[in-house]
Amino acid sequence: MSLMLKILGYLCLCAGVPCVHLVSWLPCQFTDERVFVNSDGHTETQHLHREAVLQFGPTGAAPLSPRAVTFLITGSKLDLRRFLEGAEAEHLDCELRRFSTEGLHWPVQGGPGYNRWFSCTLRHARGLFTVTGFLRHPSDHPPMGQQDYHSWPAIGDGETLTTSVALIIKTQSPSVRAALGSQQKLHCQFAVDHRGPNVTVEWHRQHRGERTRLFSHAAHTGRSEGAGVSLRALAGGDASYSLPFAKITSEGTYICSVSVLPLFVSLDISLNIEEPPRVSLNVGPALSLQEGGEQKVSCDAEGYHPLDVEMVWYVEDPAVAGRRVGAPLPEVLQNVLLSSHKHNQDKTYSLTAFFYLQASPRDSGRRYTCSVSHQSLRVPVKKSFLLTVEEPRGWTGNLLLGLVAAALLVVLFKLLRHLNSGRKQVQKKPY
């Protein structure tokens, strides 16, 4: 964007006009094309990035920039700005390109009867939506036919092209993150500048090079194939696709395409499955060990997707960890081992991080924590336990334990003798 366009944008914002539906123009990049035959006889296309302005106003409105190519959108049945409501101009990326209809006519004509076509794509910088519209510029010159892109009419710097919007397609879900088992609605809507258009709507899913058709509907025949789109909603321009139960195999790029000859446009919607891990320890919240004892401590992260997960064990003294100033950082354990990734039946993954804990008196009272990070989590999941190390018994302790055991044996022996003597007396009694 040139310095002049930036200054105009800042002036517009400072004037208290921050929203797109109130702004009368947008800075754009016009990707022009020069198609030629090289010395080897092959057709090549050179892309030229040029400054442009998307301006809304009446026919004959003065251009805002004397050097940029101005695409002046005049009033029609379709107002492109209505599909951008709520967005700020500074959050929109605008791109314009030429489009070839291969000599075919648009059902709605105005003026000379010939048209030059351009596509305009507006993407929200924060991924809130993507909008593509087709701009129709009436022309006195007939198209060249199927190969009209070999000789695009030249567009000079500072030239103004008066256009109207013929077709618009929009999605409010360019990128979707879904949990396993969730229901998703992939948004896609369209609008045409005339009634009863001969429109064909299709949905495809593409994943790892394989393309599958999910749904299709042709208005001129009324025939539909597949499922997931409401025909009643489709009649009003809502072509959204419903996914009733998201699975790992549901991942991929979903393509919503709308065709109203001679125009064809599609939008890509990426669907990614993100399932958070279930984290657990093989010990309780408190662990007691005798000095010198050893315990295998495991942290299990189960049922997560996608594959990448980070597992860290660290230890800290809870007595000083709560200090706001001067508290030492937790100590990351270096003797941690990782199991191999386990691929579960539902296509999720599991991983274990474990270590062997050698009980030492200096570690008594310390807290051990397993921290698990995954892209499905806003914050890591943490599981902890508190270690208590007991001192080993000395010789006096062992002697006392032996005496207690011997006394118990004596008592047990006397009890058995008493029971046996009682039985003998019962047997000697006459009947």
VEXKESE-875057 format. One record per residue: residue in one letter; x, y, z of N, C-alpha, C in turn. Coordinates in steps of 0.02 Angstrom, whole numbers, plus 50000, padded with zeros to 5 digits. Layout:
BEGIN
AXYZXYZXYZ;...
//
This chain:
BEGIN
M500434994150000500005000050000500455006250000;S500295011049957500705017049952500605021550012;L501065026350021501025030950077500385035150073;M500185037050012499585041050004498965037250027;L498925030750010498345026850031498325025950106;K498925025150137498955024550210498715030950243;I498925036650216498715043050245497955043850239;L497685041950181496955042350173496595037950223;G496885032050235496575027450283496575030350352;Y497135033250373497175036150440496695042050448;L496635046050395496165051750397495455049350405;C495295043850370494615041150374494465038550444;L494965035050474494865032450542494825038050593;C495245043150584495235048750631494585052750627;A494245052150570493615055750562493045052050598;G493215046550632492715042950670492315038150628;V492625035250575492285030550532492685024050532;P492655020150586493085014350592492805008050559;C492165007550545491875001250523491775001150448;V491824995050419491804994350347491154996850317;H490574995550350489944997350319489855004950318;L490295008750351490265016050348490815018950304;V491315014950288491875017350248491695016750175;S491895021650136491705021750065492235018750020;W492795016350048493315013550006493775008950047;L494155004850013494655000450043495265000049999;P495855000350028496464999249988496534991849970;C496744990349910496794983449885497444982449847;Q497594976149837498134974249792497824971049730;F497984973749673497724971149610498274966849579;T498144960349575498614955749544498434955249470;D498784959149431498654959249359499054953649325;E498864952149263499194946649227499414948949158;R499984946449141500234947249071500404940349045;V499994938048998500084931348970500434932148902;F500964928148893501354928548832501644921648815;V501864921048753502184914948730502944916048730;N503304911748765504024912648770504384910048708;S505034910448710505434908548652505374901148635;D505174897048683505084889948671504384888148647;G503964893148639503284891948615502804890148670;H503004890748734502564889148790502234895548817;T501624894848840501254900448868501464901648940;E501644907748956501834909549024501394915349048;T501314915649113500924920949144501364924749193;Q501394931149185501774935449230501274939249274;H501364938649340500924942049387501224948749407;L500824953849401501044960649417500624963249476;H500954965049530500604967549589500554975149585;R499934977549582499814984649571499374987349627;E499444993849640499034997149690498334998349662;A497844997249705497154998149684496735000549742;V496155003349726495685005749775495005002849758;L494674999849808493994997649801493555003149829;Q493205006649786492835012649805492095011549793;F491685013749841490955013149835490665020049824;G490225020649773489935027049759489545027049694;P489255032849676488865033249615489315033549553;T489015032149497489385032649434489655039749425;G490295040149406490605046649396490945049449457;A490935045749513491265048249574492005049049562;A492295054349589493005055749580493425050549617;P493965048049587494395043149621494765046349679;L494905042249730495255044749789496005045249778;S496265040849736496985040849724497105041949649;P497525046849632497635048249560498075043049526;R498455039049565498915034349534498675027149537;A498265025449586498035018549593497465017049544;V497395010749526496825008549486496215008449532;T495685011849512495085012349553494535007849526;F494295003349568493714999249551493115002349587;L492735006049550492165009649577491555005149575;I491295003249634490704998949639490095003249647;T489665003149597489055007149599488485003049628;G487925006249640487355002849670487074997349627;S486894991749657486574986149623486164982449675;K485874976749655485494972849703485934969849757;L486584969249745487054966549793487504972049819;D487534972849885487984977649916488524973649952;L489124973949926489674970049954489794971750027;R489674978050046489814980250114489364976850166;R488774974650145488314971350192488604964750217;F489054961850179489364955550198489974956650242;L490134962950255490724964650295490544968250359;E489924968450376489704972350434490024969850498;G490224974650540490544972950603491294972650601;A491594972550542492324972250536492614979150527;E493204980050553493554986450544493994986050482;A494054991750448494414991950385495134989750392;E495444991350449496144989650458496264982250467;H495724978350477495794971150486495644967350422;L495554970750366495364967450304495944967550254;D496054961750223496524961150168496124960450104;C496264964750056495874965049994496314963349935;E496074958749894496454956749834495984956449774;L496204959349718495814959449656496204955649602;R495834951949561496134948149506495674948449446;R495964947449387495554946749327495224939849326;F494664939449289494314933049284494064932349212;S494164926349184493954925049116493314921049115;T492804923449078492184919749069492184915949003;E492744916048968492824912348905492284914148854;G492094920548854491624923048803490904921948819;L490724918748875490024917548892489724923748922;H489064924648912488714930748934488394929549002;W488334934949040487994934949104487254936049092;P486804932449129486074933149116485814940249124;V486124944349166485904951249177486374955749139;Q486114959549093486524964049052486334971249066;G486804975449052486684982549059487194986249017;G486984990948979487464994548938487594990848873;P488224990548851488384987948785488244980548776;G488244976748830488124969648824488734965348832;Y489324968448837489944964748850490204966648919;N490574962048948490824963249016491554961049022;R491904964749065492564962549089492474960849162;W492764955349184492624952649249493234952749294;F493094953849359493624953849409493354950549473;S493794946849506493614943949571493914948149626;C493544949149679493764953049737493694948749799;T494254947249832494244943149892494454947249952;L494044947050003494164950750065494224945750122;R494804945750155494934941250211495034945150275;H494704942950328494804946050392495474943750421;A495874948550445496544946850469496534942150528;R495984941950566495924937550623495544931150607;G495424929950543495104923750522494364923350535;L494024929050543493304928950558492884927250497;F493104929050438492724927350378493154928350316;T492904925550261493184926650194492604927950147;V492654933250107492134935150060492444935849991;T492124933049941492334933949871491744936449831;G491854941849794491334944549751491594945249679;F491144944749631491314945749561491074952549539;L491534956449512491384963249488491314963049412;R490774966049389490624966249316490714973349290;H491174973949243491314980449212491084980349140;P490544984149123490304984249054490844986949006;S490864983948947491384985848899491084986148829;D491374990548788491164991048718491494985648675;H492014982548701492394977748661492164970648677;P491994966748627491794959848639492384955748663;P492254950548702492804946348726493114942448668;M493724940248679494104936848627493904929448621;G493484926948665493294919948662493634915948716;Q493724909448703493984905048754494684906948777;Q495064909948734495754911848751495814919348763;D495294922448791495304929648799495854931948848;Y496084927448892496614929448938497284930148904;H497334928148840497954929148804498044936548785;S497504940248785497554947348765497084951448810;W497254951548876496864955648921496894962948899;P496334966548901496364973848887496794977248941;A497234981548919497694984948966497304989649011;I497544990049073497254994649122497814999349145;G497725005749135498245010449151498235012649224;D498805015049249498825017749317498365023849321;G497985024149375497515029649384496855028749348;E496775023249312496145022049275495595020049324;T494975022049309494395020349349493945015549310;L493785009849341493345004949311492695004949350;T492155006749318491495006849350491194999849347;T491034997049405490824990149409490194989449451;S489894983549448489354981649493489484974449516;V489194972549572489314965949601488794961049573;A489034955449546488584950549515488474944449559;L488984942349596488934936249635489384936949696;I489144934749754489524935049817489474928349852;I490034926149880490044920149922490444921849985;K490214919150042490534920850106490534914750152;T491064914350192491074909550247491294913050311;Q490964911550365491154914150431491584909250470;S491774903750437492184898650470492744896350424;P493214900850407493764898650363494194893250394;S494234893150460494624888050495494234885850557;V494134879250563493724876450617494134871550657;R494104872150724494404867250769493834863650804;A493824857050798493264853150824493514847850871;A493134846550924493284841150970492954834750944;L493214829050965492924822650945492204822150967;G491774819950922491074819050938490654825350935;S490954831050920490574837250918490204837950852;Q489684842150853489304843650793489544850350766;Q489684850550702489954856650672489524858850613;K489484865450605489144868350547489644872750510;L489814870650450490294874350408489904879450367;H490004885850384489594891150356489794892750284;C489284893450241489384895650172488734898650148;Q488754904950126488164908250099488344911750034;F487844912749992487974916049927487374920349909;A487484924849863486954929249838487114930949765;V486584931549724486644933049653486224939149638;D486414942949586486084949349572485434948649533;H485184942449523484554941749489484174935749517;R483524935549506483104930349533483154924049491;G483014918449524482994912049489483624910249452;P484204911149483484824909649447484904902149436;N485224900449381485384893549366486004891649405;V485914890349470486474889549516486584882149532;T487214880449538487414873749560487864874449621;V487694870949674488074871249736488354864349750;E488994864049768489324857749784489774858549845;W489834852949882490314852449937490774846649924;H491424847849933491924842549928492354842549990;R492644836750005493144836150058493784833550026;Q494334837050042494984835050015495464833750073;H495784827950070496254826150123496784821450094;R497414823550102497984819550079497914817550006;G497724822249965497694821149893497054817849869;E496614815749914495994812449894495414817349901;R495024817949847494464822649845493804818749842;T493344820249888492714816649893492134821649889;R491644820249847491064824549843490574822549897;L490354827549936489904826449992489184828149975;F489094833349933488414835749919488434839649853;S487874839149817487794843249756487054844549745;H486914850449718486224852249702486234856849641;A485844855149591485774859149531485064862049528;A485014868649527484354871849529483954870449466;H484274869949409483894869349347483564862449340;T483834857349374483534850749372483184849049438;G483374852549492483104850949557483394844649587;R483894841949556484194835649579484724836949632;S484714832849685485204833449738485524826649751;E486144826749769486514820749788486894822149852;G486934817049896487284817949959486824820950011;A487124822850067486744825650123487174830750159;G486864834050210487234838850250487024846050238;V486634847450185486414854250169485654854250166;S485354859150200484634859850200484404863050134;L483964859650098483724862450034483304868650046;R482934868850101482534874850116482994880850128;A483534879750166484004885250178484374887050114;L484504882050073484864883250010484474887949964;A483824887449966483404891849924483494899149943;G483684900450006483804907250028484534909350026;G484964905249996485664906949989486114904250044;D485844900150089486244897150143486444890050122;A487074889150105487324882650083487754879350136;S487654881050199488074878450253488004870850258;Y488564867750275488604860450279488644858250352;S488214853450371488194851050440488564844450446;L489004844150495489374838050511489124835650579;P488734830150581488394828250643488854825550697;F489414822350678489834819150728490554819350703;A490964823550733491644824450710492084818650732;K492444815850685492924810450698493604812550672;I494104808550690494784810050664494774809950588;T494394805250560494354804650488493964810350455;S493664814750496493314820550469493784826250450;E494404825750472494884831150458494984832150383;G495134838350364495284839750294495074846750275;T495094848050210494874854450183494194853550150;Y493704857150175493024856850148492934862650099;I492694861150040492654866049986491924867249968;C491704873349978491034875449958491084879149892;S490764876549840490804879749774490114881549748;V490084887249716489464889749687489604891549614;S489164889049570489244890349499488604893349471;V488664899249442488134902349403488464904449338;L488384900249288488764901349226488654908349199;P489224911349180489894908649170490364909449231;L490084910849289490494911949348490534905649391;F491114904649420491224899149466491674901549522;V491484900049584491884902349641491854897049696;S492384896349733492394891549788492774894549847;L492604892049907492944894049968493184887850005;D493794888250032494074882650070493974883750145;I493764878550178493674878650251494074872850280;S494564874350321494974869050350494664866750417;L494594860250424494324857250485494874853050517;N495054854850579495564851250616495264848650681;I495394842250694495154839050756495674840250810;E495454842950866495894844150923495564841150985;E495864835851011495604832551071496124833251126;P495934836051184496424837051238496604830451272;P497204829951299497414823751333497094823051401;R496974816751421496764815151489497404813351527;V497544816951581498184816351617498064813051685;S498484808151701498424804651766499114802351788;L499184801251854499804798551884499664791651912;N500194787651917500114780951946500184780952022;V500254786852052500284787552125499754792552146;G499584792352210499094797052236499394803852250;P498994808452279499244815152293499784815352346;A499854809952385500374809552436500734802852429;L501394802952429501794796852422502284796452479;S502294790852515502754789752570503234784152552;L503884785452561504394780452547504894780452604;Q505194774752616505744774352664506384776652631;E506824779552669507454781952643507824776252608;G508044777752547508394772752506507924768652463;G507274769352473506804765652432506744768552362;E506464764752317506394766852248505684765752225;Q505434770552184504744770152159504734772752087;K504424768752042504314771151974503704775551973;V503794781751950503244786651948503094788151874;S502464787251855502264788051785501724793451778;C501764797151723501254802051705500994800051636;D500354798651632500044796351570499634801951539;A499754803251475499334807751434498994803451382;E498324803151385497964798351344497424801851302;G497304798951243496734800951202496774807851171;Y497374810151152497434816851124497554816651049;H497414822251017497524823050944497564830550930;P498034832650888498524828850849499104826250890;L499624823850855500134819850888500564823750937;D500774829750921501274833250961501024834951030;V501414832851081501254834351151501914835251187;E501914839651237502514840851277502374838951350;M502814834651377502724832351446503364833851485;V503294837351542503864839451582503724837751655;W504214834651688504204833551760504644838751794;Y504404841851847504824846351886504664845651960;V505124847952001505054847352074505174854152105;E504824855552161504894861952195504714861052268;D504944865852309504784865952380504154870152389;P503594867252408502974871252414503014876752466;A503484876152514503534881152567503784887852539;V504184887552486504464893752458504174895352389;A503794890552359503544891752292503024897252290;G502684898452346502154903552347502394910652357;R503044911452367503294918252377503234922352312;R503054928552320503014932952262503694935352238;V504154936152285504824938752268505334933852294;G505824932252252506384928152274506264920752274;A505684918452250505554911252249505964908052194;P506304902452209506704899152158506254895952105;L506524895352045506144892151991506114884652003;P505574881551982505534874251988506104870851952;E506334865351979506884861651949506614856351902;V506804856651839506584851751789506984845351797;L506634839751803506974833351810507284831251744;Q507904828751748508264826751688508264819251676;N508044815451725508064808151719507404805251696;V507024809151660506354807051637506424803251571;L506064797851565506044793851504505344794151473;L505314793651407504674793751371504554787051338;S503944784751342503754778751306503664780451232;S503564775451191503384776751121502654778751117;H502484782551065501794784751056501344778651043;K500784778451077500294773151066499724775951023;H499574772350968499034774450923498414770550942;N497904773950968497304770650993496824768950936;Q496314765050953495824762950902495444768850872;D495324773950912494954779850887495404784850853;K496024782750837496514786850801496834792250844;T496694792250910497034796950954497694793850977;Y498074797651017498734795451038498794795551114;S499264791651139499424791451210500184791251219;L500414794151275501134794451289501234794351364;T501774791251388501944790851459502634793851471;A502684798151522503324800851545503444798251615;F503994794651626504104791451691504834792251713;F504934791451778505614791551806505614787251869;Y506214785451892506304781351952506524786052009;L506104786352060506214790852116506604787352171;Q507204789852186507614787252241507464791452303;A507194788352353506974792052413507574794452452;S507614800952463508154804152501507834809052550;P508124809552612507834814052662507784821352637;R508244823452597508224830452574507634831852527;D507344826452499506774827352454506104826952491;S506124825252555505494824752592505154831552596;G504514831652584504134837952585504124841652519;R504464839052468504484842352403503894839952360;R503684844352314503124842852271503374841352200;Y503154835652173503324833652106502714834752061;T502834837952003502284839751958502434837551887;C501934834651856501954833051784501534838251747;S501834841551700501494846751661501434844451588;V500824844551562500694842151494500414847951453;S500744849451396500534854751351500324851751284;H499784854451256499524852151192499154857851160;Q499134857951092498834863651058498084864251071;S497764859051096497054859451113496934862651181;L497464863851219497404866551286497594873951288;R497214877951322497404885051331497964885651381;V497954881451433498494881251482498674873951493;P499294872451515499494865551526499074862251582;V498994855651575498684851651628499234849351675;K499134850151741499644848451790499364843551842;K499754838451857499594833651909500194833051955;S500074833252022500634833452070500534828352126;F501084826952161501054823152223501594825852270;L501474824952336501934827252388502304821152416;L502964821652418503374815952440503544816652515;T503474811052551503694810552620504184804752625;V504784806252651505304801052658505374799452732;E505264793052749505314790852818506014788052832;E506274789452892506944786852910506904779352921;P507434775752905507434768452915507464766852990;R507194761153011507204759053081507914757053102;G508134758953165508784756853192508734750053225;W509304747953261509304741253292508814740853350;T508704746653385508224746553440507514745653414;G507394748753359506724747953330506604740853308;N507124737853278507034730953256506964726153316;L507364727553373507304723253432506614723753462;L506354729853468505684730753495505164727153453;L505234727553387504764724153343504804716653353;G505424714053364505494706853375505184704553440;L505274708553494504974706853559504214706753554;V503934711653520503214711853512502964705753475;A503334703753424503134697853386503174691553429;A503714691053470503784685153514503224684853565;A503054690453594502504690653643501854688453612;L501734690553552501124688553518501104681053506;L501694678253489501724670953479501584667153544;V501854669553602501734666353666500984666453683;V500684672153674499964672753688499564668053644;L499754667753581499394663353536499484656053555;F500094654153578500224647153599499804645253659;K499784649753710499384648353770498644647853753;L498414651853707497714651653688497544644953656;L497984642553615497874636153582497864630453633;R498334630653684498364625453735497714625353776;H497464631253791496854631753830496264628753791;L496234630153729495684627453688495724619853683;N496324617153677496404609853672496214606453737;S496414609153795496234606053859495484606153871;G495164611353850494434611753856494084606353815;R494334604953757494034599753716494104592853748;K494684591453780494794584853812494304583853870;Q494194588953911493724588353966493024587053942;V492834589853888492164588753860492084581553838;Q492624578753811492594571853787492534566753845;K492824568053906492814563353963492144563153999;K491704567753990491074567954025490644562154002;P490314558254052489884552754033489204555254008;Y488914551253967488254553153940487704550453983;
//
